[in-house]
């Protein structure tokens, strides 16, 4: 019996985004930087947005979670 062999696609792994120790989503590589995919309701305002850097994404997500008065 022969088994089919499947290779994983070659690409960057998603980067988990944790804010205050709680997972909020992941960043996936995008042609223009990193796209955020939210997994928690309170982070959905940033869902689908593209950021230049991981740091910029984390800062924007923090702003979504803690809006300025």
N, C-alpha and C positions, 0 to 999 in steps of 0.2 A: 504494500500500500504506500502510495506517495502522498506526502503532505504538501499543500501549497505553502509557499514561503512568501510572506508579505513584509515589505520593508516600511519602516516609519518614514514619513516625509521628512526631508531635511529642511528644518526651519528653526527659528528661535522659539524657545519655550515661553509660555506666558509668564509674566512677572506678577506675583501676588501683591495686592495693595492692601496693607493692614493699617488702619488708623486707630490709634489708642488700643492696640492689641486685638482689634476685631476686623476680620476680613470684610472688605467692601467690594472687591472685584479683582479683575486682572487687566494687565496691559499686554496687548499683543502687538507684534511688529506690524508696521504699516508703512507704506511708501513715503509718507510725510513725517514719520516719527513713531508714536505709539498710540493705539486706539484703546480707550478704556471701555471695558465691559463690566457693568455693575452686577453684583449678585445680592445686594441688600437694598431694600426700598429707599432708605434715606440717602443713598448715593446715586439714584437714578437720574438726578438732574444733570450729572456729568456723563451718563451712559452714551457711548458712541462718539464722544468727542476725541479729537486727535491732538496730541501734545508733542512738542519738540523733544522733550526729555522726560525721563522718569520723575525727576525732581519737580518739574513743572506740573506734571499730572498729579503728584501727591499734594502739592500746594493747592491746586485748584479743587481737588476733592475735599481737602480740609476746609476750604472756603465754603463749599457747598454744605458741609456738615455743620459748620459754625458760622452762619452768616453774620456779617458786620451789622451793628445796630445803626 
